[in-house]
Amino acid sequence: MTAPDPHDILGDSIALRDILCMAGPETAPRILRQMHSDLADCAARIAPALASGDRATIRAQTHVLIALAGTIGAMRLHGLAVDLNAAAHTEDPVVMAAPAAPLMADLTGLIALLAARLPKGEAA
């Protein structure tokens, strides 16, 4: 599987750029680090939850993704998180499986994109 195209993950990146620009040069790196950390933590929690079918954790972590992805303009990831959250309210593993793989691919890609924007030496 190839890595997702950055444009597919963040679109034109205007939302993220605007947030970082408004934060200013002193605060922007801290915001970027926190977003990266929050998304990495989410990935670390949601991957095993998907494997085990832990719907409560999936619902909780998709709420995090819905908020973060929507805020920074990662709209495909946002939509996948909405879909997975709705699917986690069902008891049908087939319904949950449909958005899971593309969501994890986009989440992994977004984490990598944010890591690449961190100040040198700070990428996890």
C-alpha positions as CSV (number, residue, x, y, z in Angstrom):
1,M,0.0,0.0,0.0
2,T,1.4,3.4,-0.9
3,A,1.4,6.3,1.4
4,P,-1.6,8.7,1.1
5,D,-0.9,11.8,-1.0
6,P,-0.4,14.8,1.4
7,H,-2.9,16.8,-0.7
8,D,-5.5,14.1,-0.1
9,I,-4.9,14.2,3.6
10,L,-4.8,18.0,4.2
11,G,-6.3,19.4,1.1
12,D,-4.7,22.8,0.4
13,S,-3.5,23.0,4.1
14,I,-5.0,26.5,4.5
15,A,-6.8,25.6,7.8
16,L,-3.6,24.3,9.4
17,R,-1.5,27.2,8.0
18,D,-4.0,29.7,9.3
19,I,-4.1,28.2,12.8
20,L,-0.3,28.2,13.0
21,C,0.0,31.7,11.6
22,M,-2.5,33.1,14.1
23,A,-0.6,31.4,16.9
24,G,2.6,33.2,15.9
25,P,6.1,31.9,15.7
26,E,6.5,31.3,19.4
27,T,3.3,29.3,20.0
28,A,2.9,27.5,16.6
29,P,5.6,24.9,17.3
30,R,3.9,24.0,20.6
31,I,0.5,23.7,18.9
32,L,2.0,21.5,16.2
33,R,3.8,19.3,18.8
34,Q,0.5,18.9,20.7
35,M,-1.5,18.0,17.6
36,H,1.1,15.5,16.6
37,S,1.2,14.0,20.1
38,D,-2.6,13.9,20.3
39,L,-3.0,12.2,16.9
40,A,-0.2,9.7,17.7
41,D,-1.9,8.8,21.0
42,C,-5.2,8.4,19.2
43,A,-3.6,6.1,16.7
44,A,-2.0,4.1,19.5
45,R,-5.4,3.7,21.1
46,I,-7.6,3.1,18.1
47,A,-5.5,0.5,16.3
48,P,-5.8,-2.2,19.1
49,A,-9.5,-1.2,19.6
50,L,-10.2,-1.9,16.0
51,A,-8.4,-5.2,16.2
52,S,-10.4,-6.3,19.3
53,G,-13.7,-4.6,18.5
54,D,-13.6,-2.3,21.5
55,R,-16.5,-0.1,20.4
56,A,-16.3,2.2,23.4
57,T,-12.6,3.1,22.7
58,I,-13.3,3.4,19.0
59,R,-16.2,5.9,19.7
60,A,-14.0,7.9,22.2
61,Q,-11.0,8.1,19.8
62,T,-13.1,8.9,16.8
63,H,-14.5,11.9,18.7
64,V,-10.8,13.1,19.1
65,L,-10.3,12.6,15.4
66,I,-13.5,14.3,14.4
67,A,-12.4,17.4,16.4
68,L,-8.7,17.5,15.4
69,A,-9.1,16.5,11.7
70,G,-12.0,19.0,11.2
71,T,-10.1,21.8,12.8
72,I,-7.0,21.4,10.7
73,G,-8.8,20.7,7.4
74,A,-8.2,17.0,7.1
75,M,-11.7,16.5,5.8
76,R,-11.4,13.0,4.4
77,L,-10.1,11.8,7.8
78,H,-12.8,13.8,9.5
79,G,-15.5,12.1,7.3
80,L,-14.0,8.6,7.9
81,A,-13.9,9.3,11.7
82,V,-17.6,10.3,11.5
83,D,-18.4,7.1,9.6
84,L,-16.4,4.9,12.0
85,N,-18.0,6.5,15.0
86,A,-21.5,5.8,13.6
87,A,-20.4,2.2,12.7
88,A,-19.1,1.7,16.2
89,H,-22.7,2.3,17.5
90,T,-23.7,-0.8,15.6
91,E,-22.8,-4.4,16.6
92,D,-21.8,-5.3,13.0
93,P,-18.0,-5.8,12.6
94,V,-18.4,-5.7,8.8
95,V,-19.9,-2.2,9.0
96,M,-17.0,-1.1,11.3
97,A,-14.4,-2.6,9.0
98,A,-15.3,-0.5,6.0
99,P,-13.9,2.9,7.2
100,A,-11.2,1.4,9.5
101,A,-8.4,0.8,7.0
102,P,-8.6,4.1,5.1
103,L,-9.0,5.9,8.4
104,M,-5.8,4.3,9.8
105,A,-3.9,5.1,6.5
106,D,-4.9,8.7,6.6
107,L,-4.2,9.0,10.3
108,T,-0.8,7.5,9.9
109,G,-0.2,9.8,6.9
110,L,-1.3,12.9,8.8
111,I,1.0,12.0,11.8
112,A,3.9,11.7,9.4
113,L,3.0,15.1,7.7
114,L,2.9,16.8,11.1
115,A,6.1,15.2,12.2
116,A,7.8,16.5,9.0
117,R,6.7,20.1,10.1
118,L,8.0,19.8,13.6
119,P,11.2,21.7,14.4
120,K,14.4,19.7,13.6
121,G,15.1,17.0,16.1
122,E,11.5,16.9,17.5
123,A,9.9,14.3,15.2
124,A,9.0,11.2,17.0
